[in-house]
Amino acid sequence: MNYFEDTVHSGKWDEAERYLSGFTKFDDNRYSTNIYFWIRKQNFLEAIDNNCHAKALDILMKVLKVFAEGNEERFKEMHLLLTFENIRDHKALSMCGDIMSTNN
């Protein structure tokens, strides 16, 4: 579990997801679905935070879209984040630190 934890703390989202896929698929159960969702959402948030809005939109439409069904409001809220200059201006993310401080 240390390896997975280290990849998450390092922000290596693709690597974390590849490792996780050796144990479970995203739709195996609700716990797996939640873990995959949060990994992908964090990747999305970091793309926005790095001002890579095109990458964030790509993640949203190609990677996070599978979670939209049944979670339309959550998906709309993530879509809305693309319009923010600074995602910390959103009330739900106002207490979040920057990438470097949270990954250390």
C-alpha positions, 0 to 999 in steps of 0.5 A: 500500500505504500507504493500507491500512497506514495504515487498519490502523494506525489501527484502521479495520477496515471501511475496510481490508477494503473496500479489500482487497476491491478486490484480492482476496476472502476465499476467493481463496487462503489468503493472502487468507483469512488477511488477512481473518481477522486483520482481522476478529479484530482488530476482534473483540478491540478490541470486547472490549477496549472492553467491547462484548461484544454487538458482539464476539459479533455480530462472532464469530457473523456475521463470523468464523463463516465461518472456523470450519469447519476451525478449530473450536478457534480459534473456540472460543478466541475464544468463550472470550475473551467470558468474560474481564473483561480479555482480557490475562488470557488467556495468549496475549494477556497481552503485548498492549498496549491499543488506543491504544498499539498503533495509534500 
